[in-house]
Amino acid sequence: MKQLLPFVLCSIALLVAACGSPGKTAQPQPGTDSPVASMLKTHQLEGRVVLVEFGMIGCQLSGSGLDSMAEWQRRNALPGLAFLRLEPTPDKQTFDGYYAAKTLGFPVVRDTAMAVANALGTTVYPRFALLDKFGRVRYRGGQPSEKDLAEWAGKLNSEKTDAGPAAPQFGTVQLDVPALLAATKLPALDGTLKSLRDYRGKNGLLLLFVDTYCPFSAAAAKDIPAVAAALNKRGVPTVLVNIGDPEARTKSFYGQGVAGATVVYDAGKTTQDRWNIQFVPTAVLLDADGNLVYSGSPVWEHVTEKVASALNLPADSVKAGVMGTPGG
């Protein structure tokens, strides 16, 4: 499911919420004090495999995911799977009116403080988390297909014991990053056509996958001059990779470019698909050999810590001076 251009249809309010309270990506631990465990207990979902959607009223993709779950529920397409929706909309009247008009057959939880969304690491909507019988996240990402859900739910329902914090995840994709670097040839704003491998520095490369519509992308791109300045000193250049937008819009949006970084673009979906980019912005940090060091939301403290670690430096020795965003 493409989660790029349609982000503009979703409320920008979440950008403020996400930046104000960084998401926690740790797996929820079993126990009554966990917001996830409390939610499952309240709705009598303990011991069940549950698909949770974090969505928001007014977001087109969120509504599509909600409708899919309702349709699966109506025809009992996935009998070993329960459903639940997290809704951060703060206005109770809007919440009550919207869901009163729906026939869902599963609970909707008001998560206005995003406590559950943070615990699940799903602070960008729409986002899905698949929980096993022990309340652990076993998948996190875009809307899974019915076929995948049937397979995953079957495997999770057959588990007899808690797999623990290192429980294997579904839907993960192993990328041959060094090969992708060489194979991904994209034009820069000035028309220069090079492979991403050609942009590597002495100690690696930072790629920031963005588009011109997503407000989270805009927030991350605004930080790039500071981030690039910090990383360039360590031999790690920065490249913004804009994906999915028309060439004319991309060139107009970036104008003369972004200070300290190179902007390249792919107007189609090839780069998005090859690199398995599920959402924007996504930061990808590579070491000197082109191996993956970090992939995730552009929280710059996390990125700079990985740079320092790769160079055998103290964790706080590389600083960008900007926060970034967990949105993405």
BELJO-V706420 format. One line per field, one symbol per residue. ss: DSSP state (H for helix, E for strand, L for the rest). phi: phi as a letter, one per 20 degrees, with the letter a starting at -180 (. if undefined). burial: I if it has 24 or more other C-alpha atoms within 12 Angstrom, else O. A space follows every 50 residues. Layout:
ss = ???
phi = ???
burial = ???
//
This chain:
ss = LLLLHHHHHLLLHHHHHHHHLLLLLLLLLLLLLLHHHHHHHHLLLLLLLE EEEEELLLLHHHHHHHHHHHHHHHLLLLLLLEEEEEELLLLHHHHHHHHH LLLLLLEEEELLLLHHHHHHLLLLLLEEEEELLLLLEEEEELLLLHHHHH HHHHHHHHLLLLLLLLLLLLLLLLLLHHHHHHHLEEEELLLLEEEHHHHL ELLEEEEEEELLLLHHHHHHHHHHHHHHHHHHLLLLEEEEEEELLLHHHH HHHHLLLLLLLEEEEELLLHHHHHLLLLLLLEEEEELLLLLEEEEELLEH HHHHHHHHHHLLLLLLLLLLLLLELLLL
phi = .eddgfgfeegfgfgffffebgfeefffegqfeffffffffgdldfmdec eddecbgnefffffffffffffffelfcfecdcbddcegfefffgfffef eddenbfddfdfelffgffemceddebdcddefdnefdbbrfffffffff fffffffefecffngegfdemfcedefgffgfeedcfefenfdbffgfef egdpadddebcedfffffffffeggffffffgfdmcfccedecndggfff fffeleocgncddcbcfddgfgffeleeadececddefenefdbbrffef ffffffffffeldggeedcemcenbffp
burial = IIIIIIIIOIIIIIIOIIIOIIIOIOIIIIOOOOIIIOIIOOOOIIIIII IIIIIIIIIOIIIIIIIIIIOIIOOOOIOIIIIIIIIIIOOOOOIOOOIO OOOIOIIIIIIIOIIIIIIIIIIIIIIIIIIIIIIIIIIIIIIIOOOOII OIIOOIIOOOOOOOOOOOIIIOOOOOIIOIIOOIIIIIIOOOOIIIIIII IOIIIIIIIIIIIIIIIIIIIIIIIIIIIIIIIIIIIIIIIIIIIOIOOI IOOIOOIIOIIIIIIIIOIOIIOOIIIIIIIIIIIIIIOIIIIIIIIIII IIIIIIIIOIOOOOOOOIIIOIIIIIII
//
